[in-house]
């Protein structure tokens, strides 16, 4: 467990922000959790991806409960999307990630490492996620009520692979997919997304436990998860008081800056 220093204190404060963002936006928690674990707590990226699965999974599950009580969770959609996604996560965590060598490519003294791959892919996802947030669009709407089973399952496999590789829940990809591929209302898509993220993340983490991939520091992990869970309650309250458009734009700019920082630090 990291020593109690300024970075550890900042990491704890930032962990609360993970929950706040999930509570207010219905996604984006893993966008913060990975940089927090790697750069503030000093956790190795592959282990950080496992920790992120647990933290985001627990926090999303807590956030999904009130959404379910408000009938803002569509279980059928969650099942169609979730099953192929879970399968993809298990395959990625148990087969793909362990098979990636520490050094993938060497060119004239420059090495493409496993750390660079994981954080590089994650940074690119951050940049992609920042664009619609910065544009500050209103809640997504779809005029179609068609339930596109095949495309939804393909999207589930893609999200499962990305979640397994970098430990990101993928809420910014899941919500638009649910709206446009199933015709769900935006608020229902947010609630369903939280449930999908929770199940995907926790089962992905369980896969790591079963495979004995990592030595888990439970005291540290439970502390960070508890802080994030506390944050989601704050986020649920503040969501009623803060303009969602301004919040999305601010978070979008933060995501953009963090993504560029990770790329510059790890790749260049």
N, C-alpha and C positions, 0 to 999 in steps of 0.2 A: 504494500500500500504506500502511495507517495507520502513524503514527509509533509508536515503542516507548514507550508510556506505560502508566499503570495500567490503563486500559480495554483496551488491547491485550493486556496480560498476563492480565487476567481473562478476556478472550475466548478466549485460548489454553487456559487451564485449563478453561473451560466447554466448549470444543470436545471435550475428552477425555470430558466427561460425556455428550455426545451419543452417543458410542460405547458408553459404559458402560450407558446406558439401553437402547439397541438390543440389546446383548448379554444383558441381564438380563430384558427384557420382550418382545423381538421386535418392538418398535414404539416410537413416541414420539420418535424422533430429530429429526424435523423440527419437532416442537412446541418443541424447545429451539433448533434451529439458526437459525430465522428471527429470534427475539428477540436471539440472540447476534450475528448478523450486522448487524442494524439498530441495536441500542442500545449494543453494546460496540465493534463494529468500524466503525460509522457508515456502513454500506452502504445505498444507496437501496433501498426495499422490492422493486421489480420486479427489480432486479439481484440482490438478496438471495434472491429466490425461485429464480432460475437457479442461483446458487451452492449453495443448499440442495439442489436436485435432484442436483447432482454429489456433494456431500458425503454426503448420505443414500444416494444410489445406490451409491457406492463402498463405504461402510461396510456397507450391507445385503448387498451381494454377498459381501464377506468373511465376514459372519456366516452367510450361506446355505450356504457351502461345507461346513462341518462338519455342518450339519443334513442336507445332501444325502447325505453319507457315512454318516450315521446312519439313512438312509432315512426322514427326516422331512420330505421335500419331495414333494408330489404334482404331477407334471409335467402331467398331464391337466387338473387343476383350474387350475393356473397358466396354461395355454394358453387355456382357455375364458374365464377372468377377464381375462387379460392382453391379449389381442388387441383387444377393444373399448376397453379402458382406454388402450392405447397410441394408438389412433386418436383418442380424445377428447383426450388430452394434446397430440398434434400439432396438432389443430385449434385447441385453446385457446391454445397458445403462439404459433402462427403467424398466427392470424386474430383471435381474440377479444381477447387481451391487448394487441396493438399497436393495435387499433381503439378501445380505451377512452380517451377524452379525459382530459387532465390535470384538468379541472374538469367533473364530471358534472352538478352542480346548484348553483344559487346562490339563496339565499333570505334577503333582508334582510341582506346582508353576510356570511352564513354560506355557506361553500363545501364541497360534498362532492367531495373530490379523489380521484384515482386511488389515491394513497397510503392515504387513509382507507378506501377500498373494500377494497383488498387486505388491509391489516392488520385491518380490522374483521371481514371474513369469517374471517380466520385466528383472531382472538380468539374469535369465536363457536364455531369448531371446537374450540378449546382448552377452552372452558367445557363443551361437550358431551362431550368426551373425559374431563374430570375426574370426571364423575358416577359412571360405573361403577367407576373406579379408587378413588374415595373410599369407595364402598360396600364395597370389599374382597371382592368375590365370589370364590368358588373358581373353578377353571378351568371354562370353559364346556363344556357337554355337550349333545348332541342325541340324542334317541331315534329320530329319523328317519334313514334311510339313502338317502332319495331325492336324486337329483342334479338340482336345479332349474336347467336350462341357461338359460332365459330370464331368470329373476330374477338369476342370477349375472352374466349379460352386462349387464343394466341396472345392477346395482351397479358393475360394472367401468367403465361409461360415466360414472357419477356420480363415482366416485373419480378417474377420469382428468381430468374437468373440474376438480375441486377441486385435484388435484395440479398441473395446468397453471396454474391461476389463482394459487395462493398458494405453490406449491412444497412442499406438505406431502404426505408419502408416504401418509398415511391408514391406517396400520397398525391404529389403534383401531377403524376401520370395517371393514377387510378381514377381520380375524380372526373377529369374530362372524359375518360373512357366510359365510365358508368353513365354519364349524362348523354353522350352521343351514341353509344352502342346499345343502350337499354331504354332510353327515354326517361330516366329517373329525374325528378326535380333536384335542384342543386343541393338543398338541405338534406334530402334523403341520401344523395350521393356522398355527402360529407360523412354522415353517420355510418353508412355502409362501408365507406373507405376506412374509417377507424376500426371497424370490426375486422375487415380483411387484413389491415396492417397488423393488428394485434395477433390474429391467428398465425399469419405468415411468419411474423418475427419470432413469436414464442416457440413455434414448432421448429423454425430454423435454429434457434438457440438450443432447443432440446436435442436436435440432431448432433450438434457439436458435443453436448454432454454425453450422449450415447456413444459417439465415436471416440471420446476421450481426447479430442483435438487440442484442448487448451487446459491449462491449470487456472481455475477460476478463483479470483480473490473475492470471496462472497461478501465479506464485510464492506469492502469498498463498493462493490457493485450494488448491493442493497441500499447503501447510503445514497448513491447517485440516483438510483431509481426512485427512492422515497422523495428526494428533492424534486425530481421531475413530476411525480404524482402530485405533490403539493402545488407545483406550478400550474397544473392543468385545472385545478379548482379556481385559482386566480384568473386563468385565461377564460374560463366559462363566465365568470362575473364581469370581467373587463370587456368581453366581446359585446356586451349590451351597451357599453358606454363609449366605445371607440369606433370611429368611422372605419368600416372594413376596407374601403378603397385606400385610405391613407395608410392603414396598417399593412396592406398587401404591398404597396409601393415601398414603404420603409423596409419591410422584410426583404423585398426583392433587391433593393440596392445593397443591403447587408449581405445577401446571398451572392450577388455579383462580385462584390469586393473580396469576400472570403474565397470564392472559387478562383479568382485571378491570383490571390495570394498563394493558395495551395499549388496552383500550376507553376507559378514562378519559383516557389521554394523547392518543389519536389522534382520538376522536370527541367527547368532552365537554370 
